[in-house]
Amino acid sequence: MRNLIFFAVLILVLFNLSCSENSNPIKTEQSGKVLLKFDKVNIPENISIVKATLTRSGFQNITGILNLLSDSTASITLSDIPVGMWHLKVDAMNDSMVILYTGETDVNILAGFTTNVNLSLQPTGQGTGSIYIYVTWGTQNTNFSYVDYSNNPIISGGNNNYDYYGVSQPVIIFDEGKYKMWYYGDGGSAKKYVLYAESSDGINWIKNPNPVLSPGPQGNWDSWAVQAAAVLKENNQYKMYYTAFANQYGPWYVGLATSADGINWTKRSNPVFYSGTGWENQIAAGSVIKINGKYYLYYTGINPQSYRIGLAISDDGENFTRFSGNPIINITQSWENSGVCVPHVFMENNIYKMIYMNTANTAFGLAYSNDGKVWNKENMNPVFTTNQTTNGWANVSIAYPRYIKVNNEIRIYYGGSKNAPPNVYHKIGFFRRLN
């Protein structure tokens, strides 16, 4: 049976539906629009018709139908819907009009507002596979605009041995009434340290004067570089998952350190995840989140030819097992160059989303998932490129995108540079998502 899949489609099909004066006493300007979008590539082959129906006591039913065999587009729009609470039911049928998948939910339509609602269609027992529908209320589509912060960069390297060659890979959480950032400092020759800064607004940062995590002793598995990938806070204890190696051309590892204050860290003696073979000859941690009580580690698998994204899962956050469906993200879109890497996974509106970068360090893309395992890419990728950086401050390289919500504003922090290799000298900035 196919897994649930996320998707978004560009073209809209409009259904101009209306109600009689008796059944629709609300004025036209007090109405909204329902947009259902389907990715035709991921719809099961046995689905021919999709029917969406809105019902509400005292009002006529509003219905839209998508015929996948004849319609060139793959979306349904229900227009001029009076504001208020409605019930949405979506049925997916075969060419014999047998309902194979169905889903329903209550939705509140508000005049002048756009609200994202997600609906999964589940099998009825008469077919195989699944559809995932991304539903939008209002007149806007699901594609967002992204605008770089006008005063980028916000953090630069210093004159110290641990960040002279730049800073990047920000990991940010909001905790104890302030924003806390762990990021790497480049000491040159691939030597990396974990640095720390705090901010009240996510723009003006106060740096900690020294690294909070440094490479281990000579001969240790993390003796040359440590780079923070994720910081979780559980039971008043911070957990940092970090990428480490003793030789940049040898095996890479994922380590775990714990802290009571986010500044003074104690490393676990052994890695929690190791390099593999083939497509993951080296590995680099991307992010760690908890799904249904389990730790999901998203990582980059590296070999000389290409980069891919994989998943490992753990019950305790220390013993990880590779997901049998790896790699979960492959190279499928032209902008991705020779690989996809540095995944950061987060949840928004009950959807798991992943922002990741290409190996050319020129663009970021998005992917969506219902379960954190099976992913579908955004059709509008890439969502942000070097050409969009303010005054070209990072027109050569952008890397390590990180999502966070700051005072109801969606921001993506990232490392960027306007210098070509080998003197890249990354700095840290962010861009905003405009809804």
C-alpha positions in Angstrom: 0.0 0.0 0.0 1.4 3.4 -0.9 2.3 5.8 1.9 0.6 9.2 2.4 2.3 11.9 0.4 2.4 15.7 0.5 2.2 17.9 -2.6 1.3 21.2 -4.1 0.1 22.1 -7.6 0.4 25.4 -9.4 -2.6 25.7 -11.8 -6.1 26.4 -10.4 -9.5 25.3 -11.8 -12.3 27.7 -10.7 -15.8 26.6 -10.0 -18.2 29.6 -9.8 -20.8 28.3 -7.4 -23.6 30.4 -5.9 -26.5 30.0 -3.5 -30.0 31.4 -3.6 -30.8 34.6 -1.6 -32.8 32.5 1.0 -30.0 30.1 1.6 -27.2 32.6 1.4 -28.1 35.7 3.4 -24.5 36.8 3.7 -23.1 39.5 1.3 -20.6 38.5 -1.4 -17.8 40.4 0.3 -18.3 38.2 3.4 -17.3 35.1 1.7 -14.2 33.0 1.1 -12.7 30.5 -1.2 -11.6 26.8 -0.8 -8.6 25.6 -2.9 -7.7 21.9 -3.0 -4.5 21.0 -4.7 -3.3 17.6 -6.0 0.0 16.3 -7.3 -1.1 14.2 -10.2 2.2 12.3 -10.2 1.5 10.9 -6.7 -2.3 10.1 -7.1 -2.8 6.3 -7.2 -3.4 5.1 -10.7 -6.9 3.7 -9.9 -8.3 7.1 -9.0 -10.3 8.9 -11.7 -12.6 11.3 -10.0 -12.2 13.5 -6.9 -15.3 15.1 -5.4 -15.2 17.8 -2.8 -18.5 18.8 -0.9 -19.1 21.5 1.6 -22.2 21.2 3.8 -23.8 23.5 6.4 -27.2 23.6 8.0 -29.5 26.2 6.3 -27.3 26.4 3.2 -27.2 24.6 -0.1 -24.4 22.1 -0.6 -21.4 23.4 -2.5 -19.6 20.8 -4.7 -16.6 20.7 -7.0 -15.5 17.7 -9.1 -12.1 17.0 -10.6 -11.9 14.5 -13.5 -8.3 13.3 -13.6 -8.9 11.6 -17.0 -10.1 14.7 -18.8 -8.9 17.8 -16.8 -5.4 19.1 -17.7 -5.0 20.5 -14.2 -5.3 18.9 -10.8 -7.1 21.2 -8.4 -10.6 22.2 -7.2 -11.6 25.7 -6.2 -14.9 26.3 -4.4 -15.7 30.1 -4.6 -18.2 32.5 -2.9 -18.6 30.5 0.3 -20.3 32.4 3.1 -18.2 32.9 6.2 -18.8 30.5 9.1 -18.3 26.8 10.0 -18.6 24.3 7.2 -18.0 20.6 6.9 -15.7 19.4 4.1 -15.9 15.9 2.7 -13.5 14.7 0.0 -14.0 11.4 -1.9 -11.6 9.9 -4.4 -13.3 7.4 -6.8 -12.3 5.0 -9.6 -13.9 5.1 -13.0 -16.8 3.0 -11.7 -17.6 5.7 -9.1 -16.5 3.4 -6.2 -15.1 5.5 -3.4 -11.6 4.2 -2.6 -10.4 7.0 -0.4 -12.2 9.5 1.8 -11.6 12.2 4.3 -13.6 14.9 6.1 -13.1 17.8 8.5 -14.9 20.9 9.9 -13.5 24.2 8.6 -14.1 27.8 9.6 -14.1 30.3 6.7 -13.2 33.8 7.8 -13.7 36.9 5.6 -10.4 38.5 4.6 -8.2 35.7 6.0 -6.2 32.9 4.5 -5.9 29.7 6.7 -4.0 26.6 5.8 -5.8 23.3 6.5 -4.4 19.8 5.9 -6.6 16.8 5.1 -5.4 13.2 4.6 -7.5 10.8 2.5 -7.6 7.3 4.0 -8.3 4.0 2.1 -11.8 2.7 2.4 -10.6 -0.9 2.1 -11.6 -1.2 -1.5 -8.3 0.0 -3.0 -4.6 0.5 -2.4 -2.4 3.6 -1.9 -3.3 7.0 -0.5 -3.6 10.6 -1.5 -2.6 13.6 0.6 -4.4 16.9 -0.1 -3.1 20.3 0.8 -6.1 22.6 1.3 -6.0 26.4 1.4 -8.7 28.7 2.5 -8.8 32.2 0.9 -7.8 33.7 -2.4 -4.0 33.2 -2.1 -2.2 30.1 -3.4 0.2 28.0 -1.3 3.3 29.4 -2.7 5.1 31.8 -0.4 7.4 34.7 -1.1 10.8 35.0 0.6 12.6 38.2 1.3 16.1 38.5 2.6 16.7 40.7 5.7 17.8 44.1 4.6 20.7 44.4 7.2 22.3 41.0 6.6 24.6 39.6 7.8 23.8 39.5 11.5 26.8 37.5 12.7 30.3 37.5 11.4 33.6 35.8 12.3 36.1 37.5 14.5 39.9 37.6 14.9 40.0 34.4 16.9 41.6 31.1 16.0 38.2 29.5 16.2 36.2 31.8 13.9 38.7 33.8 11.8 37.6 32.0 8.6 33.9 32.5 9.2 30.8 31.3 10.9 27.8 29.2 9.7 25.3 26.4 10.5 23.1 28.3 13.0 21.0 26.1 15.3 18.4 28.3 17.1 15.8 27.7 19.8 13.6 30.0 21.9 14.1 29.3 25.5 13.8 31.1 28.8 12.5 34.2 27.1 15.3 34.6 24.6 16.7 33.2 21.4 19.7 30.9 21.7 22.0 30.1 18.8 24.7 27.5 18.5 26.8 27.8 15.4 30.2 26.7 14.1 33.3 28.8 13.9 35.8 28.0 11.2 39.3 27.8 12.5 40.8 27.0 9.0 41.9 23.7 7.5 38.5 22.2 8.2 38.9 22.7 12.0 35.5 23.6 13.5 34.2 24.7 16.9 30.7 25.2 18.4 30.1 28.8 19.3 27.1 30.3 21.2 25.1 33.6 21.1 21.9 35.0 22.7 19.3 37.5 21.4 16.1 39.1 22.5 14.8 39.7 19.0 16.7 37.2 16.8 18.6 40.0 15.1 21.0 41.6 17.6 23.1 38.9 19.1 25.5 38.8 22.1 28.3 36.3 21.5 29.8 34.1 24.1 33.5 34.9 24.2 34.7 31.3 23.8 33.6 28.1 22.1 31.1 26.0 24.1 32.2 22.8 22.4 35.6 22.0 21.0 37.3 19.1 19.2 38.4 16.3 21.4 41.9 15.1 22.3 44.3 13.9 19.6 43.4 10.4 18.4 39.8 10.8 19.4 37.0 10.3 16.8 36.1 14.1 17.2 39.6 15.4 17.5 39.4 17.8 14.5 35.9 19.2 14.0 32.6 19.5 15.9 29.6 21.1 14.3 26.2 21.5 16.1 23.3 20.1 14.1 20.4 20.1 16.6 19.7 21.2 20.2 16.8 19.8 22.1 15.7 20.6 25.7 14.1 17.8 27.6 13.5 17.7 31.4 15.6 20.9 31.9 18.5 19.3 30.1 19.9 20.4 26.8 21.0 17.7 24.2 23.2 18.7 21.3 23.7 16.4 18.3 26.8 17.3 16.4 28.8 16.2 13.4 32.4 15.3 14.2 35.5 13.8 12.6 39.2 13.3 13.2 40.1 13.4 9.5 37.9 15.3 6.9 38.7 12.6 4.4 37.9 9.7 6.7 34.8 8.5 8.6 32.4 11.1 10.0 30.3 10.6 13.1 27.3 12.0 15.0 28.0 12.8 18.6 25.8 13.7 21.6 26.6 16.2 24.4 24.4 17.3 27.3 24.3 20.5 29.3 22.3 22.0 32.2 22.7 25.6 30.9 23.4 25.3 27.1 27.0 26.6 27.6 28.9 24.0 29.6 28.6 20.7 27.8 29.6 17.1 28.6 30.2 14.8 25.6 29.1 11.2 25.4 32.2 9.1 25.0 31.2 7.3 21.8 29.3 8.5 18.7 25.5 7.8 18.5 25.7 7.3 14.8 28.4 6.1 12.4 29.3 6.4 8.7 28.1 3.6 6.5 29.1 2.5 3.0 28.2 3.4 -0.6 26.0 6.5 -0.7 26.7 7.3 3.0 30.5 6.7 3.0 30.5 9.8 5.2 27.6 11.2 7.2 26.7 14.6 8.5 23.8 15.3 10.9 21.2 17.7 9.7 18.5 17.8 12.4 16.8 15.8 15.1 13.2 15.9 16.0 10.8 13.7 18.1 7.9 11.9 16.3 5.6 9.7 18.4 8.2 9.5 21.2 11.0 8.4 18.9 14.1 10.4 17.8 14.4 11.0 14.1 17.9 11.9 12.9 18.0 13.4 9.4 21.4 13.3 7.9 23.4 13.8 4.7 25.0 10.8 3.1 28.2 11.7 1.2 30.3 9.9 -1.4 32.5 11.5 -4.1 29.8 11.4 -6.7 26.7 12.6 -5.0 25.0 13.6 -1.8 21.6 12.2 -0.5 19.5 12.6 2.6 18.9 9.7 5.0 17.0 8.9 8.2 17.9 7.0 11.4 15.5 6.4 14.3 16.1 5.8 18.0 13.9 5.0 21.0 16.3 6.6 23.5 18.2 9.2 21.4 21.4 7.4 21.7 21.1 4.1 19.7 20.1 4.9 16.1 19.0 2.4 13.4 19.0 3.3 9.8 15.6 3.6 8.1 15.0 0.7 5.7 13.7 3.1 3.0 16.9 5.2 2.8 17.8 7.4 1.2 14.6 9.4 1.7 15.6 12.3 -0.6 17.3 11.7 -3.9 18.4 14.0 -6.7 15.3 14.6 -8.9 15.2 18.3 -9.7 17.7 20.1 -12.0 18.6 22.8 -9.5 19.8 20.2 -7.0 23.1 19.9 -8.9 25.0 16.8 -7.8 23.2 16.3 -4.6 20.8 17.2 -1.8 22.1 17.8 1.7 21.8 19.5 5.1 18.1 18.7 5.9 16.3 20.7 8.6 13.0 19.2 9.5 10.2 21.0 11.4 6.4 20.8 11.8 4.0 23.4 10.6 0.2 23.2 10.4 0.5 19.4 11.2 2.8 18.8 8.3 6.4 17.8 8.5 8.5 20.1 6.3 12.1 19.9 5.3 14.3 22.7 4.0 17.5 21.5 2.4 20.2 22.8 0.1 22.0 21.7 -3.1 25.6 20.8 -3.4 26.4 23.9 -5.5 25.6 26.0 -2.4 23.3 28.2 -4.5 19.7 27.3 -3.5 17.3 25.9 -0.9 14.3 23.7 -1.5 11.4 22.4 0.4 9.8 18.9 0.8 6.7 17.7 2.7 5.8 14.6 4.6 2.9 13.1 6.6 5.0 10.7 8.7 8.6 12.0 8.5 9.6 9.1 6.4 8.1 9.5 2.9 8.7 12.9 1.3 7.4 14.8 -1.7 9.2 17.9 -3.0 7.8 21.3 -3.6 7.1 21.9 -7.3 8.2 25.5 -7.0 11.7 24.6 -5.8 14.1 26.2 -5.3 12.4 28.6 -2.8 15.5 30.8 -2.2 18.7 31.3 -4.1 21.9 33.3 -3.9 20.4 35.9 -6.3 17.8 36.8 -3.7 20.4 37.8 -1.0 20.4 41.5 0.0 23.0 43.5 -1.9 24.6 40.3 -2.9 26.0 39.7 0.5 25.8 36.0 -0.1 25.7 35.8 -3.9 28.3 33.1 -4.1 27.3 30.7 -1.4 24.3 30.0 0.9 24.2 27.0 3.2 22.7 25.4 6.3 19.1 26.7 6.3 17.3 26.7 9.6 13.6 27.4 10.2 12.3 29.1 13.3 9.2 31.2 14.2 10.1 34.6 15.7 7.1 36.6 17.1 4.7 35.0 14.6 7.2 35.6 11.8 8.7 32.7 9.9 12.4 33.1 9.4 15.1 30.9 7.8 18.6 31.5 9.2 21.5 30.5 7.0 25.2 30.9 6.3 26.3 32.9 3.3 29.3 34.3 1.6 30.2 36.5 -1.3 33.7 35.1 -1.5 34.7 32.3 -3.9 36.6 29.2 -2.7 39.0 28.7 -1.1 38.4 31.9 0.9 34.7 31.5 1.5 34.4 33.2 4.9 30.8 32.5 5.7 28.6 34.8 7.8 25.1 34.3 9.2 21.9 36.0 8.0 18.2 35.2 7.6 15.3 35.7 5.3 11.6 36.1 6.0 8.7 34.2 4.6 5.8 36.4 3.5 2.4 34.7 3.9 
